[in-house]
């Protein structure tokens, strides 16, 4: 089956925690679109999120729970999948931010677009969508789809990496929605 697919940048994960629109998109389309997150992008979101949440006077521990819930709607990918594209990705981003290479390399390896707010990806040779334009991608026919390869070593969506048992997707959505309603207005 051909599915649409997107590689998510760290800033999209952060928006999913801090806001409502991106979270709703991930929750709505998780069963019909493959959302891929390179491990370094998740770690970047995990690193920067607490300071952003505290800056807004909110609870960083609860925000971390929401981040994990959002990550459970995605598929984490490691450099075993996209590492062969590192040189090309760094070359394409050399005048911008070469440290973002895992996101571009994952998109090159998977043959799919990037969802980001980072303009460093514009003009890198891969379709790039922002939250302001993502509705166009979501409405486009499945011909922009992604054909999963049995050779691609993808990690399960609900992998517990910190020893905390993962909860059901429905419970994650409830936690996410309740947290956002309680702690964030945007």
Contact map, one row per residue, 1 for C-alpha under 8 A:
111000000000000000000000000000000000000000000000000000000000000000000000000000000000000000000000000000000000000000000000000000000000000000000000001000000000000000000000000000000000000000
111100000000000000000000000000000000000000000000000000000000000000000000000000000000000000000000000000000000000000000000000000000000000000000100111100000000000000000000000000000000000000
111110000000000000000000000000011100000000000000000000000000000000000000000000000000000000000000000000000000000000000000000000000000000000000100111000000000000000000000000000000000000000
011111000000000000000000000000011100000000000000000000000000000000000000000000000000000000000000000000000000000100000000000000000000000000000101110000000000000000000000000000000000000000
001111100000000000000000000000001111000000000000000000000000000000000000000000000000000000000000000000000000000110000000000000000000000000000000110000000000000000000000000000000000000000
000111110000000000000000000000001111000000000000000000000000000000000000000000000000000000000000000000000010000111100000000000000000000000000000000000000000000000000000000000000000000000
000011111000000000000000000000000011110000000000000000000000000000000000000000000000000000000000000000100110000111100000000000000000000000000000000000000000000000000000000000000000000000
000001111101100000000000000000000011110010000000000000000000000000000000000000000000000000000000000000100000000001110000000000000000000000000000000000000000000000000000000000000000000000
000000111111100000000000000000000000100010000000000000000000000000000000000000000000000000000000000000100000000001111000000000000000000000000000000000000000000000000000000000000000000000
000000011111110000000000000000000000000011011000000000000000000000000000000000000000000000000000000000000000000000010000000000000000000000000000000000000000000000000000000000000000000000
000000001111111000000000000000000000000000001000000000000000000000000000000000000000000000000000000000000000000000011100000000000000000000000000000000000000000000000000000000000000000000
000000011111111100000100000000000000000000000000000000000000000000000000000000000000000000000000000000000000000000111000000000000000000000000000000000000000000000000000000000000000000000
000000011111111110000000000000000000000001001000000000000000000000100110000000000000000000000000000000000000000000000000000000000000000000000000000000000000000000000000000000000000000000
000000000111111111000000000000000000000000001000100000000000000000100000000000000000000000000000000000000000000000000000000000000000000000000000000000000000000000000000000000000000000000
000000000011111111110110000000000000000000000000000000000000000000000000000000000000000000000000000000000000000000000000000000000000000000000000000000000000000000000000000000000000000000
000000000001111111111111010000000000000000000000000000000000000000100100000000000000000000000000000000000000000000000000000000000000000000000000000000000000000000000000000000000000000000
000000000000111111110010000000000000000000000000000000000000001001100100000000000000000000000000000000000000000000000000000000000000000000000000000000000000000000000000000000010001000000
000000000000011111110000000000000000000000000000000010000000000000000000000000000000000000000000000000000000000000000000000000000000000000000000000000000000000000000000000000000001000101
000000000000001111111110000000000000000000000000000000000000000000000000000000000000000000000000000000000000000000000000000000000000000000000000000000000000000000000000000000000001000111
000000000000001111111111000000000000000000000000000000000000000000000000000000000000000000000000000000000000000000000000000000000000000000000000000000000000000000000000000000000001000001
000000000000000100111111100000000000000000000000000000000000000000000000000000000000000000000000000000000000000000000000000000000000000000000000000000000000000000000000000000000000000000
000000000001001100111111110000000000000000000000000000000000000000000000000000000000000000000000000000000000000000000000000000000010000000000000000000000000000000000000000000000000000000
000000000000001110111111111000000000000000000000000000000000000000000100000000000000000000000000000000000000000000000000000000000000000000000000000000000000000000000000000000000000000000
000000000000000100011111111100000000000000000000000000000000000000000000000000000000000000000000000000000000000000000000000000000000000000000000000000000000000000000000000000000000000000
000000000000000000001111111110000000000000000000000000000000000000000000000000000000000000000000000000000000000000000000000000000000000000000000000000000000000000000000000000000000000000
000000000000000100000111111111000000000000000000000000000000000000000100100000000000000000000000000000000000000000000000000000000000000000000000000000000000000000000000000000000000000000
000000000000000000000011111111000000000000000000000000000000000000000000100000000000000000000000000000000000000000000000000000000000000000000000000000000000000000000000000010000000000000
000000000000000000000001111111100000000000000000000000000000000000000000000000000000000000000000000000000000000000000000000000000000000000000000000000000000000000000000000000000000000000
000000000000000000000000111111111000000000000000000000000000000000000000000000000000000000000000000000000000000000000000000000000000000000000000000000000000000000000000000000000000000000
000000000000000000000000011111111110000000000000000000000000000000000000110000000000000000000000000000000000000000000000000000000000000000000000000000000000000000000000000000000000000000
000000000000000000000000000111111100000000000000000000000000000000000000000000000000000000000000000000000000000000000000000000000000000000000000000000000000000000000000000000000000000000
001100000000000000000000000011111100000000000000000000000000000000000000000000000000000000000000000000000000000000000000000000000000000000000000000000000000000000000000000000000000000000
001111000000000000000000000011111110000000000000000000000000000000000000000000000000000000000000000000000000000000000000000000000000000000000000000000000000000000000000000000000000000000
001111000000000000000000000001111111000000000000000000000000000000000000011000000000000000000000000000000000000000000000000000000000000000000000000000000000000000000000000000000000000000
000011110000000000000000000001001111100000000000000000000000000000000000111000000000000000000000000000000000000000000000000000000000000000000000000000000000000000000000000000000000000000
000011110000000000000000000000000111110000000000000000000000000000000000011110000000000000000000000000000000000000000000000000000000000000000000000000000000000000000000000000000000000000
000000111000000000000000000000000011111011000000000000000000000000000010011110000000000000000000000000100000000000000000000000000000000000000000000000000000000000000000000000000000000000
000000110000000000000000000000000001111111000000000000000000000000000000000111100000000000000000000001100100000000000000000000000000000000000000000000000000000000000000000000000000000000
000000000000000000000000000000000000111111100000000000000000000000000000000111000000000000000000000000000000000000000000000000000000000000000000000000000000000000000000000000000000000000
000000000000000000000000000000000000011111110000000000000000000000000000000000000000000000000000000001000000000000000000000000000000000000000000000000000000000000000000000000000000000000
000000011100000000000000000000000000111111111000000000000000000000000000000000000000000000000000000001100000000000000000000000000000000000000000000000000000000000000000000000000000000000
000000000100100000000000000000000000111111111100000000000000000000000010000000000000000000000000000000000000000000000000000000000000000000000000000000000000000000000000000000000000000000
000000000000000000000000000000000000001111111110000000000000000000000000000000000000000000000000000000000000000000000000000000000000000000000000000000000000000000000000000000000000000000
000000000100000000000000000000000000000111111111000000000000000000000000000000000000000000000000000000000000000000000000000000000000000000000000000000000000000000000000000000000000000000
000000000110110000000000000000000000000011111111100000000000000000000000000000000000000000000000000000000000000000000000000000000000000000000000000000000000000000000000000000000000000000
000000000000000000000000000000000000000001111111110000000000000100100000000000000000000000000000000000000000000000000000000000000000000000000000000000000000000000000000000000000000000000
000000000000000000000000000000000000000000111111110000000000000000000000000000000000000000000000000000000000000000000000000000000000000000000000000000000000000000000000000000000000000000
000000000000000000000000000000000000000000011111111100000000000000000000000000000000000000000000000000000000000000000000000000000000000000000000000000000000000000000000000000000000000000
000000000000010000000000000000000000000000001111111110000001001100000000000000000000000000000000000000000000000000000000000000000000000000000000000000000000000000000000000000000000000000
000000000000000000000000000000000000000000000111111111000001101100000000000000000000000000000000000000000000000000000000000000000000000000000000000000000000000000000000000000000000000000
000000000000000000000000000000000000000000000001111111100001000000000000000000000000000000000000000000000000000000000000000000000000000000000000000000000000000000000000000000000000000000
000000000000000000000000000000000000000000000001111111110000000000000000000000000000000000000000000000000000000000000000000000000000000000000000000000000000000000000000000000000000000000
000000000000000001000000000000000000000000000000111111111111001000000000000000000000000000000000000000000000000000000000000000000000000000000000000000000000000000000000000000000000000000
000000000000000000000000000000000000000000000000011111111111000000000000000000000000000000000000000000000000000000000000000000000000000000000000000000000000000000000000000000000000000000
000000000000000000000000000000000000000000000000001111111100000000000000000000000000000000000000000000000000000000000000000000000000000000000000000000000000000000000000000000000000000000
000000000000000000000000000000000000000000000000000111111100000000000000000000000000000000000000000000000000000000000000000000000000000000000000000000000000000000000000000000000000000000
000000000000000000000000000000000000000000000000000011111110000000000000000000000000000000000000000000000000000000000000000000000000000000000000000000000000000000000000000000000000000000
000000000000000000000000000000000000000000000000000011111111000000000000000000000000000000000000000000000000000000000000000000000000000000000000000000000000000000000000000000000000001100
000000000000000000000000000000000000000000000000000011001111111000000000000000000000000000000000000000000000000000000000000000000000000000000000000000000000000000000000000000000000001000
000000000000000000000000000000000000000000000000111011000111111100000000000000000000000000000000000000000000000000000000000000000000000000000000000000000000000000000000000000000000000000
000000000000000000000000000000000000000000000000010000000011111110000000000000000000000000000000000000000000000000000000000000000000000000000000000000000000000000000000000000000000000000
000000000000000000000000000000000000000000000000000000000011111111000000000000000000000000000000000000000000000000000000000000000000000000000000000000000000000000000000000000000010000000
000000000000000010000000000000000000000000000000110010000011111111100000000000000000000000000000000000000000000000000000000000000000000000000000000000000000000000000000000000000010000000
000000000000000000000000000000000000000000000100110000000001111111110000000000000000000000000000000000000000000000000000000000000000000000000000000000000000000000000000000000000000000000
000000000000000000000000000000000000000000000000000000000000111111111000000000000000000000000000000000000000000000000000000000000000000000000000000000000000000000000000000000010000000000
000000000000000010000000000000000000000000000000000000000000011111111100000000000000000000000000000000000000000000000000000000000000000000000000000000000000000000000000000100110010000000
000000000000110110000000000000000000000000000100000000000000001111111110000000000000000000000000000000000000000000000000000000000000000000000000000000000000000000000000000000000000000000
000000000000000000000000000000000000000000000000000000000000000111111111000000000000000000000000000000000000000000000000000000000000000000000000000000000000000000000000000000000000000000
000000000000000000000000000000000000000000000000000000000000000011111111100000000000000000000000000000000000000000000000000000000000000000000000000000000000000000000000100110010000000000
000000000000100110000010010000000000000000000000000000000000000001111111110000000000000000000000000000000000000000000000000000000000000000000000000000000000000000000000000100000000000000
000000000000100000000000000000000000100001000000000000000000000000111111111100000000000000000000000000000000000000000000000000000000000000000000000000000000110000000000000000000000000000
000000000000000000000000000000000000000000000000000000000000000000011111111000000000000000000000000000000000000000000000000000000000000000000000000000000000111000000000100000000000000000
000000000000000000000000011001000010000000000000000000000000000000001111111000000000000000000000000000000000000000000000000000000000000000000000000000000000110000000000100000000000000000
000000000000000000000000000001000111100000000000000000000000000000000111111100000000000000000000000000000000000000000000000000000000000000000000000000000000100000000000000000000000000000
000000000000000000000000000000000111100000000000000000000000000000000011111110000000000000000000000000000000000000000000000000000000000000000000000000000111100000000000000000000000000000
000000000000000000000000000000000001111000000000000000000000000000000010011111000000000000000000000000000000000000000000000000000000000000000000000000000111100000000000000000000000000000
000000000000000000000000000000000001111000000000000000000000000000000000001111111100000000000000000000000100000000000000000000000000000000000000000000001110000000000000000000000000000000
000000000000000000000000000000000000011000000000000000000000000000000000000111111110000000000000000000000000000000000000000000000000000000000000000000000000000000000000000000000000000000
000000000000000000000000000000000000010000000000000000000000000000000000000011111110000000000000000001000000000000000000000000000000000000000000000000000000000000000000000000000000000000
000000000000000000000000000000000000000000000000000000000000000000000000000011111110000000000000000000000000000000000000000000000000000000000000000000001000000000000000000000000000000000
000000000000000000000000000000000000000000000000000000000000000000000000000011111111000000000000000000000100100000000000000000000000000000000000000000011100000000000000000000000000000000
000000000000000000000000000000000000000000000000000000000000000000000000000011111111110000000000000001001101100000000000000000000000000000000000000000000000000000000000000000000000000000
000000000000000000000000000000000000000000000000000000000000000000000000000001111111110000000000000001001000000000000000000000000000000000000000000000000000000000000000000000000000000000
000000000000000000000000000000000000000000000000000000000000000000000000000000001111111000000000000000001000000000000000000000000000000000000000000000000000000000000000000000000000000000
000000000000000000000000000000000000000000000000000000000000000000000000000000000111111110000000000000001101100000000000000000000000000000000000000000000000000000000000000000000000000000
000000000000000000000000000000000000000000000000000000000000000000000000000000000111111111000000000011001000000000000000000000000000000000000000000000000000000000000000000000000000000000
000000000000000000000000000000000000000000000000000000000000000000000000000000000001111111100000000000000000000000000000000000000000000000000000000000000000000000000000000000000000000000
000000000000000000000000000000000000000000000000000000000000000000000000000000000000111111110000000000001000000000000000000000000000000000000000000000000000000000000000000000000000000000
000000000000000000000000000000000000000000000000000000000000000000000000000000000000111111111000010011011000000000000000000000000000000000000000000000000000000000000000000000000000000000
000000000000000000000000000000000000000000000000000000000000000000000000000000000000011111111100011010000000000000000000000000000000000000000000000000000000000000000000000000000000000000
000000000000000000000000000000000000000000000000000000000000000000000000000000000000001111111100010000000000000000000000000000000000000000000000000000000000000000000000000000000000000000
000000000000000000000000000000000000000000000000000000000000000000000000000000000000000111111110000000000000000000000000000110000000000000000000000000000000000000000000000000000000000000
000000000000000000000000000000000000000000000000000000000000000000000000000000000000000011111111110110000000000000000001100100000000000000000000000000000000000000000000000000000000000000
000000000000000000000000000000000000000000000000000000000000000000000000000000000000000001111111110000000000000000000000000000000000000000000000000000000000000000000000000000000000000000
000000000000000000000000000000000000000000000000000000000000000000000000000000000000000000011111110000000000000000000000000000000000000000000000000000000000000000000000000000000000000000
000000000000000000000000000000000000000000000000000000000000000000000000000000000000000000001111110000000000000000000001000000000000000000000000000000000000000000000000000000000000000000
000000000000000000000000000000000000000000000000000000000000000000000000000000000000000000001111111110000000000000000001000000000000000000000000000000000000000000000000000000000000000000
000000000000000000000000000000000000000000000000000000000000000000000000000000000000000011101111111110000000000000000000000000000000000000000000000000000000000000000000000000000000000000
000000000000000000000000000000000000000000000000000000000000000000000000000000000000000001000000111111000000000000000000000000000000000000000000000000000000000000000000000000000000000000
000000000000000000000000000000000000000000000000000000000000000000000000000000000000000000001000111111110000000000000000000000000000000000000000000000000000000000000000000000000000000000
000000000000000000000000000000000000000000000000000000000000000000000000000000000000010011001000111111111000000000000000000000000000000000000000000000000000000000000000000000000000000000
000000000000000000000000000000000000010110000000000000000000000000000000000000100110010010000000001111111100000000000000000000000000000000000000000000000000000000000000000000000000000000
000000111000000000000000000000000000110010000000000000000000000000000000000000000000000000000000000111111110000001000000000000000000000000000000000000000000000000000000000000000000000000
000000000000000000000000000000000000000000000000000000000000000000000000000000000000000010000000000111111111000001000000100001000000000000000000000000000000000000000000000000000000000000
000000000000000000000000000000000000000000000000000000000000000000000000000000000111110110000000000011111111100000000000000000000000000000000000000000000000000000000000000000000000000000
000000100000000000000000000000000000010000000000000000000000000000000000000010001100100000000000000001111111110000000000000000000000000000000000000000000000000000000000000000000000000000
000001100000000000000000000000000000000000000000000000000000000000000000000000000000000000000000000000111111111111000000000001000000000000000000000000000000000000000000000000000000000000
000000000000000000000000000000000000000000000000000000000000000000000000000000000100100000000000000000011111111100000000000001000000000000000000000000000000000000000000000000000000000000
000000000000000000000000000000000000000000000000000000000000000000000000000000001100100000000000000000001111111000000000000000000000000000000000000000000000000000000000000000000000000000
000000000000000000000000000000000000000000000000000000000000000000000000000000000000000000000000000000000111111100000000000000000000000000000000010000000000000000000000000000000000000000
000000000000000000000000000000000000000000000000000000000000000000000000000000000000000000000000000000000011111110000000000000000000000000000000010000000000000000000000000000000000000000
000111100000000000000000000000000000000000000000000000000000000000000000000000000000000000000000000000000011011111000000000001100000000000000000110000000000000000000000000000000000000000
000011100000000000000000000000000000000000000000000000000000000000000000000000000000000000000000000000000010001111100000000001111000000000000000000000000000000000000000000000000000000000
000001111000000000000000000000000000000000000000000000000000000000000000000000000000000000000000000000110010000111110000000001111000000000000000000000000000000000000000000000000000000000
000001111001000000000000000000000000000000000000000000000000000000000000000000000000000000000000000000000000000011111000000000011110010000000000000000000000000000000000000000000000000000
000000011111000000000000000000000000000000000000000000000000000000000000000000000000000000000000000000000000000001111110000000011110000000000000000000000000000000000000000000000000000000
000000001011000000000000000000000000000000000000000000000000000000000000000000000000000000000000000000000000000000111110000000001110000000000000000000000000000000000000000000000000000000
000000000010000000000000000000000000000000000000000000000000000000000000000000000000000000000000000000000000000000011111100000000000000000000000000000000000000000000000000000000000000000
000000000000000000000000000000000000000000000000000000000000000000000000000000000000000000000000000000000000000000011111110000000000000000000000000000000000000000000000000000000000000000
000000000000000000000000000000000000000000000000000000000000000000000000000000000000000000001001100000000000000000000111110000000000000000000000000000000000000000000000000000000000000000
000000000000000000000000000000000000000000000000000000000000000000000000000000000000000000001000000000010000000000000111111101010000000000000000000000000000000000000000000000000000000000
000000000000000000000000000000000000000000000000000000000000000000000000000000000000000000000000000000000000000000000011111110110000000000000000000000000000000000000000000000000000000000
000000000000000000000000000000000000000000000000000000000000000000000000000000000000000000000000000000000000000000000000111111000000000000000000000000000000000000000000000000000000000000
000000000000000000000000000000000000000000000000000000000000000000000000000000000000000000011000000000000000000000000000111111000000000000000000000000000000000000000000000000000000000000
000000000000000000000000000000000000000000000000000000000000000000000000000000000000000000010000000000000000000000000000011111100000000000000000000000000000000000000000000000000000000000
000000000000000000000000000000000000000000000000000000000000000000000000000000000000000000000000000000010011000111000000101111110000000000000000000000000000000000000000000000000000000000
000000000000000000000000000000000000000000000000000000000000000000000000000000000000000000000000000000000000000111000000010011111000000000000000000000000000000000000000000000000000000000
000000000000000000000000000000000000000000000000000000000000000000000000000000000000000000000000000000000000000011110000110001111100000000000000000000000000000000000000000000000000000000
000000000000000000000000000000000000000000000000000000000000000000000000000000000000000000000000000000000000000011111000000000111111110010000000000000000000000000000000000000000000000000
000000000000000000000000000000000000000000000000000000000000000000000000000000000000000000000000000000000000000000111000000000011111110000000000000000000000000000000000000000000000000000
000000000000000000000100000000000000000000000000000000000000000000000000000000000000000000000000000000000000000000111000000000001111111000000000000000000000000000000000000000000000000000
000000000000000000000000000000000000000000000000000000000000000000000000000000000000000000000000000000000000000000000000000000001111111000000000000000000000000000000000000000000000000000
000000000000000000000000000000000000000000000000000000000000000000000000000000000000000000000000000000000000000000000000000000001111111110000000000000000000000000000000000000000000000000
000000000000000000000000000000000000000000000000000000000000000000000000000000000000000000000000000000000000000000100000000000001111111111000000000000000000000000000000000000000000000000
000000000000000000000000000000000000000000000000000000000000000000000000000000000000000000000000000000000000000000000000000000000011111111100000000000000000000000000000000000000000000000
000000000000000000000000000000000000000000000000000000000000000000000000000000000000000000000000000000000000000000000000000000000000111111110000000000000000000000000000000000000000000000
000000000000000000000000000000000000000000000000000000000000000000000000000000000000000000000000000000000000000000000000000000001000111111110000000000000000000000000000000000000000000000
000000000000000000000000000000000000000000000000000000000000000000000000000000000000000000000000000000000000000000000000000000000000011111110000000000000000000000000000000000000000000000
000000000000000000000000000000000000000000000000000000000000000000000000000000000000000000000000000000000000000000000000000000000000001111111000000000000000000000000000000000000000000000
000000000000000000000000000000000000000000000000000000000000000000000000000000000000000000000000000000000000000000000000000000000000000111111111000000000000000000000000000000000000000000
000000000000000000000000000000000000000000000000000000000000000000000000000000000000000000000000000000000000000000000000000000000000000000111111000000000000000000000000000000000000000000
011100000000000000000000000000000000000000000000000000000000000000000000000000000000000000000000000000000000000000000000000000000000000000011111100000000000000000000000000000000000000000
000000000000000000000000000000000000000000000000000000000000000000000000000000000000000000000000000000000000000000000000000000000000000000011111100000000000000000000000000000000000000000
000100000000000000000000000000000000000000000000000000000000000000000000000000000000000000000000000000000000000000000000000000000000000000011111110000000000000000000000000000000000000000
011110000000000000000000000000000000000000000000000000000000000000000000000000000000000000000000000000000000000100000000000000000000000000000111111000000000000000000000000000000000000000
011110000000000000000000000000000000000000000000000000000000000000000000000000000000000000000000000000000000011100000000000000000000000000000001111100000000000000000000000000000000000000
111000000000000000000000000000000000000000000000000000000000000000000000000000000000000000000000000000000000000000000000000000000000000000000000111110000000000000000000000000000000000000
010000000000000000000000000000000000000000000000000000000000000000000000000000000000000000000000000000000000000000000000000000000000000000000000011111010000000000000000000000000000000000
000000000000000000000000000000000000000000000000000000000000000000000000000000000000000000000000000000000000000000000000000000000000000000000000001111110000000000000000000000000000000000
000000000000000000000000000000000000000000000000000000000000000000000000000000000000000000000000000000000000000000000000000000000000000000000000000111111000000000000000000000000000000000
000000000000000000000000000000000000000000000000000000000000000000000000000000000000000000000000000000000000000000000000000000000000000000000000000011111000000000000000000000000000000000
000000000000000000000000000000000000000000000000000000000000000000000000000000001000000000000000000000000000000000000000000000000000000000000000000111111100000000000000000000000000000000
000000000000000000000000000000000000000000000000000000000000000000000000000010011000000000000000000000000000000000000000000000000000000000000000000001111110000000000000000000000000000000
000000000000000000000000000000000000000000000000000000000000000000000000001110001000000000000000000000000000000000000000000000000000000000000000000000011111000000000000000000000000000000
000000000000000000000000000000000000000000000000000000000000000000000000001110000000000000000000000000000000000000000000000000000000000000000000000000001111101000000000000000000000000000
000000000000000000000000000000000000000000000000000000000000000000000000001100000000000000000000000000000000000000000000000000000000000000000000000000000111111000000000000000000000000000
000000000000000000000000000000000000000000000000000000000000000000000011111100000000000000000000000000000000000000000000000000000000000000000000000000000011111000000000000000000000000000
000000000000000000000000000000000000000000000000000000000000000000000011100000000000000000000000000000000000000000000000000000000000000000000000000000000001111100000100000000000000000000
000000000000000000000000000000000000000000000000000000000000000000000001000000000000000000000000000000000000000000000000000000000000000000000000000000000011111110000100000000000000000000
000000000000000000000000000000000000000000000000000000000000000000000000000000000000000000000000000000000000000000000000000000000000000000000000000000000000011111111100000000000000000000
000000000000000000000000000000000000000000000000000000000000000000000000000000000000000000000000000000000000000000000000000000000000000000000000000000000000001111110000000000000000000000
000000000000000000000000000000000000000000000000000000000000000000000000000000000000000000000000000000000000000000000000000000000000000000000000000000000000000111110000000000000000000000
000000000000000000000000000000000000000000000000000000000000000000000000000000000000000000000000000000000000000000000000000000000000000000000000000000000000000111111000000000000000000000
000000000000000000000000000000000000000000000000000000000000000000000000000000000000000000000000000000000000000000000000000000000000000000000000000000000000000111111100000000000000000000
000000000000000000000000000000000000000000000000000000000000000000000000000000000000000000000000000000000000000000000000000000000000000000000000000000000000000100111110000000000000000000
000000000000000000000000000000000000000000000000000000000000000000000000000000000000000000000000000000000000000000000000000000000000000000000000000000000000011100011111000000000000000000
000000000000000000000000000000000000000000000000000000000000000000000000000000000000000000000000000000000000000000000000000000000000000000000000000000000000000000001111101100000000000000
000000000000000000000000000000000000000000000000000000000000000000000000000000000000000000000000000000000000000000000000000000000000000000000000000000000000000000000111111100000000000000
000000000000000000000000000000000000000000000000000000000000000000001001100000000000000000000000000000000000000000000000000000000000000000000000000000000000000000000011111110000000000000
000000000000000000000000000000000000000000000000000000000000000000000000000000000000000000000000000000000000000000000000000000000000000000000000000000000000000000000001111111000000000000
000000000000000000000000000000000000000000000000000000000000000000000000000000000000000000000000000000000000000000000000000000000000000000000000000000000000000000000011111111100000000000
000000000000000000000000000000000000000000000000000000000000000001001100000000000000000000000000000000000000000000000000000000000000000000000000000000000000000000000011111111110000000000
000000000000000000000000001000000000000000000000000000000000000000001000000000000000000000000000000000000000000000000000000000000000000000000000000000000000000000000000111111111000000000
000000000000000000000000000000000000000000000000000000000000000000000000000000000000000000000000000000000000000000000000000000000000000000000000000000000000000000000000011111111100000000
000000000000000000000000000000000000000000000000000000000000000001000000000000000000000000000000000000000000000000000000000000000000000000000000000000000000000000000000001111111110000000
000000000000000010000000000000000000000000000000000000000000000011001000000000000000000000000000000000000000000000000000000000000000000000000000000000000000000000000000000111111111000000
000000000000000000000000000000000000000000000000000000000000000000000000000000000000000000000000000000000000000000000000000000000000000000000000000000000000000000000000000011111111100000
000000000000000000000000000000000000000000000000000000000000000000000000000000000000000000000000000000000000000000000000000000000000000000000000000000000000000000000000000001111111110000
000000000000000000000000000000000000000000000000000000000000011001000000000000000000000000000000000000000000000000000000000000000000000000000000000000000000000000000000000000111111111100
000000000000000011110000000000000000000000000000000000000000000000000000000000000000000000000000000000000000000000000000000000000000000000000000000000000000000000000000000000011111111110
000000000000000000000000000000000000000000000000000000000000000000000000000000000000000000000000000000000000000000000000000000000000000000000000000000000000000000000000000000001111111110
000000000000000000000000000000000000000000000000000000000000000000000000000000000000000000000000000000000000000000000000000000000000000000000000000000000000000000000000000000000111111100
000000000000000000000000000000000000000000000000000000000110000000000000000000000000000000000000000000000000000000000000000000000000000000000000000000000000000000000000000000000011111110
000000000000000001100000000000000000000000000000000000000100000000000000000000000000000000000000000000000000000000000000000000000000000000000000000000000000000000000000000000000011111111
000000000000000000100000000000000000000000000000000000000000000000000000000000000000000000000000000000000000000000000000000000000000000000000000000000000000000000000000000000000001101111
000000000000000001110000000000000000000000000000000000000000000000000000000000000000000000000000000000000000000000000000000000000000000000000000000000000000000000000000000000000000000111
